[in-house]
Amino acid sequence: MEDLNTGGRRSLQMYLEELDRFTPLPEEMEFLLFEKAAQGDRQAADTLIERYLQTVCDLASEYEKTHPKVDAEDLVQEANTGLVIGIQALEREKTLSAYRARLLNSVTSYLEESVRELEEMLSSDRRLVNRMNQLADLIGELTAQLGRKPSIDELSAFLEIPVEDIRDLLRIGGEDLMVSDQ
């Protein structure tokens, strides 16, 4: 069976190859498209989105280099979301560079938020794993001391964790963390 990450990488590579078909726009044409998109022209907005997909992927790639635990496909998806929302929120600007800066700021904001959320999730996962390991160790120690599996109430008292939290950890841990119900 194919590794999920390998399949994702292959899909991302195909996506990036597909983007090669879009050629850069002359600056005058790009500025005109920004002007029309800022006035609500959907076709102009779609054209800008297509033309900025490669730029967005390049930004996502830079974020992946500095945040290697973040999945590249997730970064591209978040960056694309930032691109679409940035195009939809365009306001009239005086220069092409101002349009570009506003758009890239939207993409960057989505990338930064995505990285922040993922890092929070990883931190939360580490805390959960640490708590589960602590619980497993305590169950082993108490089982040896008591000559029986400890109760949920005993575990709660030793770890100073609410009974409901102990139950949640036990559900997550499955049969490896079985205890007595008394």
Secondary structure, DSSP 8 states (H G I E B T S, - for coil): ---HHHHHHHHHHHHHHHHTT-----HHHHHHHHHHHHTT-HHHHHHHHHHHHHHHHHHHHHHHHH-TTS-HHHHHHHHHHHHHHHHHT----SSHHHHHHHHHHHHHHHHHHHHHHHHHHHHHHHHHHHHHHHHHHHHHHHHHHHSS--BHHHHHHHHT--HHHHHHHHHHHGGGG--B--
